[in-house]
């Protein structure tokens, strides 16, 4: 399956987390980063999905934190 690449804002909505969290996860190696600069994109299949209300799309529960790669330390 080809990666579904999205912006940091879209990835943050998908995960139910702030954009800064997406940037930190990418810098720690928890999720992949594709491209560079303002054109960087993230694979939505690597990001745990948040639970949202069916009709209002209100956030119920944020997605889980992806695991760190072996041998990595968190920021």
MARDOPA-720212 format. One record per atom (N, C-alpha, C): residue in one letter; x, y, z. Coordinates in steps of 0.2 Angstrom, whole numbers, padded with zeros to 4 digits, always signed. Example, Ala and Ser with C-alpha at 12.3 -4.5 7.8 and 13.67 -1.06 7.14 Angstrom:
BEGIN
A+0066-0028+0039;A+0062-0022+0039;A+0066-0016+0039;S+0064-0011+0035;S+0068-0005+0036;S+0064+0000+0039;
END
This chain:
BEGIN
X+0004-0006+0000;X+0000+0000+0000;X+0005+0006+0000;X+0003+0011-0005;X+0008+0017-0005;X+0006+0021+0001;X+0011+0025+0003;X+0010+0030+0009;X+0005+0035+0008;X+0000+0037+0012;X-0004+0042+0012;X-0001+0048+0015;X+0002+0052+0012;X+0006+0058+0015;X+0002+0064+0016;X+0002+0067+0022;X-0002+0073+0024;X+0003+0078+0027;X+0000+0084+0028;X+0004+0089+0031;X+0004+0088+0039;X+0008+0092+0042;X+0008+0091+0049;X+0002+0093+0053;X-0002+0098+0050;X-0008+0100+0053;X-0013+0094+0052;X-0013+0091+0046;X-0018+0086+0045;X-0016+0080+0049;X-0010+0078+0050;X-0007+0073+0055;X-0009+0074+0062;X-0009+0080+0064;X-0011+0082+0071;X-0018+0081+0072;X-0022+0083+0067;X-0029+0082+0068;X-0031+0074+0068;X-0028+0070+0064;X-0028+0063+0063;X-0027+0060+0070;X-0021+0062+0073;X-0019+0059+0080;X-0023+0062+0086;X-0026+0068+0085;X-0029+0072+0090;X-0024+0075+0095;X-0018+0077+0092;X-0012+0080+0096;X-0010+0086+0093;X-0006+0091+0096;X-0004+0097+0094;X+0001+0095+0088;X+0002+0100+0084;X+0007+0100+0078;X+0014+0099+0081;X+0016+0102+0086;X+0022+0101+0089;X+0024+0094+0091;X+0019+0090+0093;X+0019+0083+0095;X+0021+0079+0089;X+0018+0081+0083;X+0020+0077+0077;X+0027+0079+0075;X+0029+0085+0075;X+0036+0087+0074;X+0041+0083+0079;X+0039+0082+0085;X+0044+0079+0090;X+0044+0071+0088;X+0038+0068+0087;X+0038+0061+0085;X+0042+0060+0079;X+0042+0064+0074;X+0047+0064+0068;X+0054+0064+0070;X+0056+0069+0074;X+0063+0070+0076;X+0065+0065+0080;X+0061+0061+0084;X+0063+0055+0088;X+0063+0049+0084;X+0060+0049+0078;X+0060+0043+0074;X+0054+0039+0075;X+0049+0041+0078;X+0043+0037+0080;X+0039+0037+0073;X+0039+0042+0069;X+0036+0042+0063;X+0040+0045+0057;X+0039+0043+0051;X+0043+0045+0045;X+0042+0052+0043;X+0047+0055+0040;X+0046+0062+0037;X+0048+0061+0030;X+0044+0064+0026;X+0045+0064+0019;X+0045+0071+0016;X+0051+0072+0012;X+0052+0079+0010;X+0056+0083+0015;X+0056+0090+0013;X+0060+0094+0018;X+0057+0101+0017;X+0059+0105+0022;X+0056+0112+0023;X+0049+0112+0024;X+0045+0117+0021;X+0038+0118+0021;X+0034+0112+0018;X+0038+0109+0013;X+0035+0103+0010;X+0035+0097+0013;X+0037+0096+0019;X+0038+0090+0023;X+0031+0087+0024;X+0030+0080+0023;X+0024+0077+0024;X+0025+0071+0028;X+0020+0068+0031;X+0020+0062+0036;X+0015+0057+0034;X+0017+0051+0034;X+0013+0045+0032;X+0008+0044+0038;X+0001+0045+0036;X-0004+0044+0041;X-0005+0037+0043;X-0002+0032+0039;X-0003+0025+0042;X+0002+0024+0047;X+0007+0028+0049;X+0011+0027+0054;X+0009+0030+0061;X+0004+0034+0060;X+0001+0038+0066;X-0005+0035+0068;X-0005+0034+0075;X-0012+0031+0078;X-0017+0036+0077;X-0023+0033+0075;X-0029+0038+0074;X-0033+0039+0081;X-0035+0046+0081;X-0039+0048+0087;X-0046+0045+0087;X-0049+0045+0092;X-0056+0043+0093;X-0060+0049+0093;X-0065+0050+0088;X-0069+0056+0088;X-0076+0054+0087;X-0080+0059+0090;X-0088+0058+0089;X-0090+0058+0082;X-0094+0053+0081;X-0096+0052+0074;X-0099+0058+0070;X-0103+0062+0073;X-0107+0067+0070;X-0104+0074+0071;X-0101+0075+0077;X-0098+0082+0078;X-0090+0082+0077;X-0087+0076+0076;X-0080+0075+0075;X-0076+0078+0081;X-0079+0079+0087;X-0076+0081+0093;X-0071+0076+0096;X-0066+0078+0098;X-0061+0073+0100;X-0063+0070+0107;X-0063+0063+0107;X-0065+0059+0113;X-0058+0057+0116;X-0054+0054+0112;X-0047+0051+0115;X-0042+0052+0109;X-0036+0054+0111;X-0031+0055+0107;X-0028+0048+0105;X-0025+0048+0099;X-0021+0042+0097;X-0015+0040+0102;X-0014+0034+0102;X-0008+0031+0106;X-0002+0035+0103;X+0003+0035+0108;X+0010+0037+0106;X+0014+0031+0102;X+0016+0033+0096;X+0020+0027+0093;X+0026+0026+0097;X+0028+0019+0096;X+0034+0017+0100;X+0041+0020+0097;X+0046+0021+0101;X+0052+0023+0099;X+0056+0018+0096;X+0060+0019+0091;X+0064+0014+0088;X+0069+0011+0093;X+0071+0005+0091;X+0076+0002+0096;X+0082+0006+0097;X+0084+0007+0103;X+0091+0011+0104;X+0090+0019+0104;X+0084+0021+0103;X+0083+0029+0103;X+0081+0031+0110;X+0082+0037+0111;X+0080+0041+0117;X+0075+0046+0116;X+0070+0047+0120;X+0065+0053+0119;X+0068+0059+0120;X+0065+0065+0117;X+0067+0071+0118;X+0066+0074+0125;
END
